[in-house]
Amino acid sequence: MMRTTTALLLAVSLTVVQAQVSVDVPLHFTGADSDRTVEGLGAPAQHDALITVEGSVRAEWMWATASLAADTLTLQLAAASDTLRDGTLLRFAAPSIIAGSTWIRVDTLAPKELVRTDGMPPADGDLASGQVCEVLFAGGRFHLLSAAVRGCPPGYLQVNANYCIEAASSATMGWYQASDHCEAKGGKLCTWNEYQAGCYFLAGQFTNIFTEWEWIDDTSNHTHGANQVARTTCQGHRTRIVTVPGRVRCCHHLR
């Protein structure tokens, strides 16, 4: 009888040690300081669960799996969150190159805008595929804390200390579409001076140069017109209705 009782108590003891227990009252330890420990705790399964010292150091609760659909980046946390508070810090690996107007959705919560610390949307090179990124939620938006690109993004050539210009021009489109195209990449259409400097110094490194007119963004003396440049030379210039197709070569300002 004694052996049966001992075996039963051992089985119950093992079951309790392996179970997850919810404690809704303060827990007081009365033994020696060296004995006041809780061992065997797993990773938190809920956003308000207890975090161990190891979990705090590893910051696993901050890590998210990221996926991108159109302009929305979805972050899935191991312990799903049911709210966003100022100061929420999350980390993830970018699933692809991300630039321009971008939104972040945490689990099933409403998407929030992603901006850099200067309030601008990410530009080309700020979020590269596979790059580990860190974002902080504050004031209703996510702020990208990762170091911004210090040089030209991939595919751009540096003209001077202030800006870069794309090596290759895009397919033809209207002026408004061209402006949106550059903005979506975190850049802008070049001005006349910016394009001229890039063309004179870097034309030998350009792709698709002097094959079609290219849009710029500068003053035009014609109503409903915009400027195109560089059909056959750097000095080439004409004004056309904004719907007339032209190629696009964006400028990126260094920050």
Backbone hydrogen bonds, N-H to C=O, Kabsch-Sander energy under -0.5 kcal/mol:
donor,donor_aa,acceptor,acceptor_aa,energy
5,T,1,M,-2.1
6,T,2,M,-2.3
7,A,3,R,-2.4
8,L,4,T,-2.1
9,L,5,T,-2.3
10,L,6,T,-2.2
11,A,7,A,-2.2
12,V,8,L,-2.3
13,S,9,L,-2.5
14,L,10,L,-2.4
15,T,11,A,-2.0
16,V,12,V,-2.1
17,V,13,S,-2.0
18,Q,14,L,-1.6
19,A,15,T,-0.7
19,A,16,V,-0.7
21,V,19,A,-0.5
23,V,21,V,-0.6
24,D,22,S,-0.6
28,H,26,P,-0.6
35,D,32,A,-1.7
36,R,32,A,-0.6
36,R,33,D,-1.2
37,T,35,D,-1.9
47,H,80,A,-0.8
49,A,46,Q,-1.8
56,S,52,T,-2.3
57,V,53,V,-2.4
58,R,54,E,-2.7
59,A,55,G,-1.6
60,E,55,G,-0.9
62,M,59,A,-1.5
63,W,59,A,-0.6
63,W,60,E,-1.0
64,A,91,R,-2.2
65,T,76,Q,-2.4
66,A,64,A,-0.6
67,S,74,T,-1.8
69,A,72,T,-2.4
72,T,69,A,-2.2
73,L,71,D,-0.5
73,L,103,W,-3.7
74,T,67,S,-2.9
74,T,72,T,-0.6
75,L,105,R,-3.1
76,Q,65,T,-2.4
76,Q,74,T,-0.5
77,L,75,L,-0.6
78,A,63,W,-0.7
80,A,78,A,-0.7
87,G,137,F,-3.2
88,T,85,R,-2.0
90,L,135,V,-2.5
91,R,62,M,-2.2
92,F,133,C,-1.8
94,A,92,F,-0.5
94,A,131,Q,-2.7
98,I,127,L,-2.4
100,G,122,P,-3.5
102,T,114,L,-0.6
103,W,71,D,-2.7
104,I,112,K,-3.4
105,R,73,L,-2.6
106,V,104,I,-0.5
107,D,75,L,-3.0
107,D,105,R,-0.7
109,L,106,V,-2.6
112,K,104,I,-2.6
114,L,102,T,-2.8
115,V,113,E,-0.5
115,V,142,F,-2.7
116,R,120,M,-3.1
117,T,144,L,-0.5
119,G,116,R,-1.9
124,D,185,K,-1.8
126,D,123,A,-2.4
127,L,98,I,-0.6
127,L,123,A,-0.5
130,G,94,A,-3.3
131,Q,128,A,-2.1
133,C,92,F,-3.5
133,C,131,Q,-0.5
135,V,90,L,-2.6
136,L,143,H,-2.3
137,F,88,T,-2.7
138,A,136,L,-0.5
138,A,141,R,-2.7
141,R,138,A,-1.4
142,F,113,E,-3.1
143,H,136,L,-2.9
144,L,115,V,-3.2
144,L,142,F,-0.5
145,L,134,E,-2.9
145,L,143,H,-0.6
146,S,134,E,-0.9
156,Y,153,P,-1.8
157,L,165,I,-3.2
159,V,163,Y,-1.9
160,N,163,Y,-1.4
164,C,252,H,-2.9
165,I,157,L,-2.7
166,E,250,C,-2.4
167,A,155,G,-2.5
168,A,155,G,-0.5
169,S,207,T,-0.8
170,S,248,V,-2.9
173,M,246,G,-2.1
175,W,242,V,-3.0
178,A,174,G,-2.3
179,S,175,W,-2.5
180,D,176,Y,-2.3
181,H,177,Q,-2.4
182,C,178,A,-2.0
183,E,179,S,-2.1
184,A,180,D,-2.5
185,K,181,H,-0.7
185,K,182,C,-0.7
186,G,183,E,-1.8
187,G,182,C,-2.8
188,K,251,C,-2.0
190,C,249,R,-0.7
195,Y,191,T,-2.7
196,Q,192,W,-2.8
197,A,193,N,-2.3
198,G,194,E,-2.2
199,C,195,Y,-3.0
200,Y,196,Q,-2.7
201,F,197,A,-2.2
202,L,198,G,-2.5
203,A,199,C,-1.4
205,Q,202,L,-2.7
206,F,202,L,-0.7
206,F,203,A,-1.0
207,T,167,A,-3.7
210,F,230,A,-0.7
211,T,208,N,-0.7
214,E,229,V,-2.3
215,W,247,R,-2.5
216,I,227,N,-2.0
217,D,190,C,-2.9
218,D,216,I,-0.6
225,G,222,H,-1.8
226,A,240,R,-2.7
228,Q,238,R,-3.0
229,V,214,E,-2.8
230,A,236,G,-1.7
236,G,233,T,-0.9
238,R,228,Q,-2.3
240,R,226,A,-2.8
242,V,224,H,-1.5
244,V,241,I,-2.3
246,G,173,M,-1.9
247,R,213,W,-2.9
251,C,188,K,-3.2
252,H,164,C,-2.5
254,L,162,N,-2.2
